[in-house]
Amino acid sequence: MVSDSADSAGSARTLPTTFLVVLVALLAAETTVNYIDRQVLSVLAPVLRDEFRLTNAEYAAILNAFMITYMLSCGLAGWVISTGAVGTALMGRVEPVRLRER
């Protein structure tokens, strides 16, 4: 005979539908912002070149600096998340590695 506690322990926990909808909406918004921030410099190219009197080579250097910084920050964010500090990383704070606990 199977007890009720065995049935409840074996069943999978389900997440509320509202939570899943909010999660998907936040992920969609984050992805949209991610794509927009990569395109802002391209859209503003004529304005920025006129405003700061930049040549094509100087503007390309600015774009390269932006992309290199973006690449390095993605690597840093991946390292922070892989250390187990997911909550800290999602809140935008970088917590120093706790050397005293090792």
Secondary structure in CASP SS format (residue, H / E / C, confidence):
PFRMAT SS
TARGET T0000
AUTHOR 0000-0000-0000
METHOD secondary structure of the structure
MODEL  1
M C 1.00
V C 1.00
S C 1.00
D H 1.00
S H 1.00
A H 1.00
D H 1.00
S H 1.00
A H 1.00
G H 1.00
S C 1.00
A C 1.00
R C 1.00
T C 1.00
L C 1.00
P C 1.00
T H 1.00
T H 1.00
F H 1.00
L H 1.00
V H 1.00
V H 1.00
L H 1.00
V H 1.00
A H 1.00
L H 1.00
L H 1.00
A H 1.00
A H 1.00
E H 1.00
T H 1.00
T H 1.00
V H 1.00
N H 1.00
Y H 1.00
I H 1.00
D H 1.00
R H 1.00
Q H 1.00
V H 1.00
L H 1.00
S H 1.00
V H 1.00
L C 1.00
A H 1.00
P H 1.00
V H 1.00
L H 1.00
R H 1.00
D H 1.00
E H 1.00
F H 1.00
R C 1.00
L C 1.00
T C 1.00
N H 1.00
A H 1.00
E H 1.00
Y H 1.00
A H 1.00
A H 1.00
I H 1.00
L H 1.00
N H 1.00
A H 1.00
F H 1.00
M H 1.00
I H 1.00
T H 1.00
Y H 1.00
M H 1.00
L H 1.00
S H 1.00
C H 1.00
G H 1.00
L H 1.00
A H 1.00
G H 1.00
W H 1.00
V H 1.00
I H 1.00
S H 1.00
T C 1.00
G C 1.00
A C 1.00
V H 1.00
G H 1.00
T H 1.00
A H 1.00
L H 1.00
M C 1.00
G C 1.00
R C 1.00
V C 1.00
E C 1.00
P C 1.00
V C 1.00
R C 1.00
L H 1.00
R H 1.00
E H 1.00
R C 1.00
END
